Amino acid sequence: MGEETLQKRKRWKNNINDRLKVSVVGLDGANRKILELLGLDVEGVTADLISTIPPLTPPSWTSILTGVNQGKHGIFGWQNVNIKERKIRLNDSRDVKYPRLFELLSRNDLRSIIINVPLVYPFEGISDLKNVIIVTDWASPVQTIYPTELYSRYKEYLVDPPHAWSDYENLTEYIKNVHEFLTIRLNLYYDLLEKYDWNLFFIVFSETDWLLHKIPQLLEGKKLELVQPVLKEIRNFFNKSRELSDVTFIVSDHGFEVKNLRISVNQILRQYNQIKINLFKSNIIRVVRKFFPNEMLNNLIRKFGKKVSLPTSSVAVEVDMRNSKAFMVEASTWGVFVNENISEITEIFKKRPEIKQVLNRHDIYKGPYAKYAPNLILIPQKGVVFSKGLSESIRTKIYEGDHETKGIFFASGDMINKNAIMSKNPMVYDIAPTILHMFGLPVPEDMDGRVLKEIFKEGSEPARREVKYQQVDVERERVKDTIKRLKKSRKL
């Protein structure tokens, strides 16, 4: 390391504001309607927060915490699709290819508490854990906490989440279960908030997403009374976090809207003979899906698809991925993998009135991992949701709540200008660089987001201070972190 670099790093260390406390309350799937229902009694700056394409939990929260697009952090959906080997598995912490905000803070001896953020497990995938407490999210294979010595203290609160909203026929019962789950977990959340030292407190409440999926009427201003008990608990927690913070943000990974039409992308491809189906396996899976529980379906897929790490990846069993010209694996990614004839496949989708736009992956994603994204990204018309299903019609009328690109941004605190006029709507990429700047840390040069300087009061320290940038060799840092972990575990 050169003398000039050492001197720069020394100056940055001197500028770090290690007394600052910033809390981020994440409301998964929340839009302005949910923010209004939350009934905050505090003023702040509010705007729409523009999500990733697609507006989906794993890539969006990862972009919020990294400040970069999917082409740089490598997360395009819940599933990791290896086209060459025809394998599909769930993403986990080891698949995030860019350091997240709490990792950058930890390297500078700033402490973070991270709760319910996707893709934090296994903990060995986190590059710097020495200043971090982590509680796993609902999608983690285990409900646990890091450091592991905290598990015995809090295990009674690490209950399984009721995230499978579609499994509940009784709406009242489901809302009751969500409320009970939240009430139990809040014991853990409040304890970590009030009893531990932190500079960044980042928590995601997924309950808002579950409820909007289950009760699309909320988006039309109906059945609001049903969710008030849950929202009251979240509001009380926000108020407590605000009391203990210099600045508090509310952000969401995406918004929600009512969907009226479902389009089966794989059935469109089937109509044009662009997809090859394993008919025998597909028929068996269709029958089991119709008459038997999900667990039986999962067992069947595991038996048929030995190369499928993710039990519910029925596409890998039903579709001949090697001999198909194109196919969709995960509908919520809006993505289609193309083996050949990409121009022909593009024209097929451009003819569909339900599809607003057909984009090449390199039109959206920039970075070393863009090549792993689906080849085509289909932008749906308003009110349209995609399906990968092979046992349904191309067009199905529905009434559901699902994701759209406008989430929420709210900031409150002594240094925040409540009357700030945003020059443009903030994007999910803007959160990480803004918080780094607040702490006096340089922003990595390759971050896609900008520092939202307009939200700060004129004359406040972050408003006065010039944004500093730093060149970061992400791959080199990842290698160094891996070596450090291996040495610590005595595997090297």
Steps between C-alpha positions, in 0.01 A plus 500: 500500500648838396577786737237721331230237552597460867479876553156512333375217719636676810314822408178301444538335839534844659178614331288203610203600713494206740246668727232516230203265534296423190201267495334362188154349531427291192137432410501225240267582211368822655375788289365845593167345602671288766707796617176695539339213693804487727389838636839644591486800733831641379588722207762408246584494132296251296536372145444195284799264507563347157572129521713266293382332182335274589354640825583192705611448860847338463648727231337815635607467866844399377515816285382711795786366709769502230414807296550306175289330234459125462779479244746591776353315800385191309152449650222487239234311695445240768656232285851453367479358148805333351411465134818316400452227759117518493486542878270714710538576870412770749729800529667556837751739660790355303339607172505873583807621310524859627560614860187615679470813708546326833815325373650835394412653837649203687831544317506850646416384855139620485240267649186374327195301604338334198158337535296309239714603203498240218809296417696532823522125563726309527696752705826385342390686186527835683844651444545685830305387805701648784267800548169346393199337664276320250154345532404283201194576286191291428654338190805371686511121545538560875383771737813596686725785610866600478712500713391145575546547875189721490286209379440347842391839632249567220401159360145523642440802275646343185170343399414391147332773292149462350618611158304241299195726475347298214471192724242669723134489400380682811603866474432579866713206609785611277503857626490369856804278432692789343423722798602231750824436311584870495417542869736217595783622276469858624641387836823425316488815287450735795772328699754543222390858438520612861769288665776475240742753358446586134563764236267348241179320592341346191179298529259366238135432580377244245152495652392787272585295189319190627186696581492685168527167317223352713269803504520691168194698611737705718629659180148625430447642848292205621533267803747743654380425853628141468865603487497783753624283791807395299567853375465637854780269619723616214415866568591463868832343406574778253432758770739330741772471235454870420548590867836320501623621159639819355337416167233241421410378153201301381563320170332223305643267242206544261137605492176310439208521261190299416558251219210402274669277245752216522703405192674163471829576326595136453162428341565778248833336417325164479250642251788593269688169556788680671493292819538124540295335775569177687136395462504194726655683794294812434172305506588325826596829665176661379288223654691507829479880514124484458417228752781473753688721749806706403733271693409207277567714193836603640596138563399408147708780347799397709463145367463603135748785503823381656674811374241729655624634832185705552208266576228717343681563169249300299615670178831315521305174499217586260713687245784355295730798556772367273282449193257789545565819305369712788330463839410689817621361834383758755201713400568780749835574330315593177785312332520252212809288435573459129718226353455601136302722261493799737371735226211264423416458870511877546250554218264238646475696823486842331175390335332441835286798611544401866875566476602865503863453401754227422855581610835330465668433834788733410250786455428478873790337682857628498787315661695174503198288599253634241586199282325273751166680475215371282565604139171687459308709753127541437346819639130434570219744440335644810283239670678204336695232685704219344487127563737220401222241524450231239160380617300819447372718219714770348261764640322467835288768661595548866463733794828507691747735660849489362816707455557824311797735483399793724583441865537763773774719640466697823770674705471675836749648747672815617720526190214424257323782316133406526419741216766362269412487133648194336667578167372162382349195663763309700591150388581195708867550405507839682454375857846346558709791365287750694557318829872453432527876443315570824759297689783691333610202292597511133259360245638223274542645152309219330185540709206579271315713754549864595520674837162666567652826621175691442334327797739663750442835666703784360808544715484153651823301501409253220362787290823702536742216450610404150426143393820297492546203269726198531615246246422150626622176347196293599639167380830554681315588821289183465813286464662666803184442706483136392863441600437672833197276570690185404789592728261573785329163454844334472417362156801682356 
